[in-house]
Amino acid sequence: MTPIRLYLSNDTSSRAAGAEKLADAWRDRSEIQLIHTSSRGAFFLEPMVERDTPGGREAWFNVLPNDLPRIVAGVGGTKVAEIPFLQQQNRFTFANFGITEPLALDEYQSRGGFKGLAAAQSLSPDAIVEELRLSGLRGRGGAAFPVWKKWQVAQQTESKQKYVVANADEGDAGTYSDRMMMEGDPFRLIEGMMICARAIGATRGYLYCRYEYPAAARAMQFAIQKAREADLFDCDDYPFDLEVVIGAGSYVCGEETALLESLEGRRGVVLAKPPYPAVSGLYGKPTIVSNVLTFATLPNILANGGAWHASLGTEGSRGTMALQIGGRVKQPGLVEVPFGLTLRDVLDRFGGGMAPGARLKAVQVGGPLGSLFPESQLDIPICYDAFAGAGAILGHGGIVVYDDETSMVDLARHFMSFTADESCGKCTPCRVGSVRGREILERIQSGQGTAEDLILLSDLGETMKSASLCALGGRAPYPVLTAIEHFPEEFRLKPRG
Ligand code: SF4
């Protein structure tokens, strides 16, 4: 009897949700052949097992080892195309997730892989940058800088040696899209980096991967080796090669100058800009440092044209955004949608509302430096301009939902403490300010806070915002000040004396 092909995600989050147990339990079952895919990002349904049917894939959710007989019998499955969480998304960058085997180069190619690179090879470097300008793509890592401008600077800077560096130091709490990309579709990232190399004339690339992502680093190393063996790096008549470098676990190494310091073997400390890395980066040479998702977005843009990308999203935020929903929601997971949906829409339609028994208190977008939104502000559209207008950041698209049992004072203290721990120490407002801020919040936490402490916290916040050298210190006051603004009753105060 021909074994039935069953598809099971091998993503770290899916394995944590039980996929690994299933794989172990079913390893020797002769009636099935287990194919390890990436995850579709519907982590609330994991472990999810799929099989082919004449009408497309069917899936079984939250599977236990003894569910195998009914899956083999084809009983109780749901059509994947009809899962509302997936049905309502527009997947371009994450189009292969749950479908292909991540490390199967032929599968990547058969689903359109390397078409973007082929298109780039048919264009002059100037024309590639022009396509990027038309696309309206902004960096997906946090700063949201127009990608083409950075590329143009690197391209026009004369140098025999140039570099492409993928920033895979994804450190924001509640974000995991970079990890998913590296584990789940590594050739897409490689292709994006090669397109960039072609545009600026770089011959060497590095993937700076955070220490906490061992499976992602392994997947990338394997995929790079496979690409090398398939001579993919030599396709452009000039040498290009790629290497994975593991970071030492510092949050601030997500900042490009600190990342480059670390890549060169020094302590990851932020440097003042200019010069910008596009002019003088790694070893003083022109370097493009971009986030993993930025590179992963490029193959589709080159394959389909900049105008296609610009047709998605909003005026100032073109394309789609990978949002990662976590915290006290019913349906945590990754969704890819065009910019412009409201935060409320995303939470209701994809997050599925609050977890059973939980009531919403606040939502934080953009990691530990992101502002807190109370329920009344959830109608903000998810796009760079609306968030900037609200004094918030979209960051890396992490959305964490807190319930009414969360203490805002504890949360504020946690974030300030995070900054104090992760500060690189280069500038005083962040190095000293974060420690003083933590002390004040600890006073408030212990019930000893005074009204003057809140004024002090506000002054300190303004100083950190305006005088810090990088976003870690500059953004650190936002979660604290928005917690005080929206939940003032929790900051128990007593008059001095
Ligand atoms: S803001 Fe903090 S992390 Fe950034 S340079 Fe200053 S001390 Fe370093």
Boltz pocket constraint, residues with backbone or C-beta under 6 A from the ligand:
constraints:
  - pocket:
      binder: B
      contacts: [[A, 252], [A, 270], [A, 422], [A, 423], [A, 424], [A, 425], [A, 426], [A, 427], [A, 428], [A, 430], [A, 431], [A, 468], [A, 469], [A, 470], [A, 471], [A, 472], [A, 473], [A, 474]]
      max_distance: 6.0
